Amino acid sequence: MSTFMPKAEDIVRKWYVLDAAGKPMGKIAAQAATLLRGKHKPIFAPHADCGDFVIILNAAKAVLTGKKLQQKKYQRHTGYIGHLKTIGYDTLMKTRPELAMQMAVKGMVPDTTLGRKSLTRLRIYAGGEHQQQAQQPEIWTL
């Protein structure tokens, strides 16, 4: 029995919409990572890029379970000595909920060239409207 190798012409990319309103951020991010990689398809191969496009709506209404909203911190370093910037997730979810969701999805895709390529197919919106109506996205239910 031979291993199936998906060809570039065999891959059909669809658009899916995930609604994050009232759902845990981690569950939405895990489902988005699965769709971006193409693990839901029967032609999935870990070495091939066969994922779909994902639109996440209502990122501002996603919930963080437990005490993560008060205790979890996002840190980044500017590159200069002593310039470690720290922001709490309560502030981050008020000001930039798209960034919080993007970091959650980024942590769930592999840190390879395929993972970075798949993140370019991710669109995140804080509200309930998106600009990809021309692509006729399908609603994905968890």
Secondary structure, 3 states (H helix, E strand, C coil): CCCCCCCHHHCCCCEEEEECCCCEHHHHHHHHHHHHHCCCCCCCCCCCCCCCEEEEECHHHCECCCCHHHHCEEEEECCCCCCEEEEEHHHHHHHCHHHHHHHHHHCCCCCCHHHHHHHCCEEECCCCCCCCHHHCCEECCC
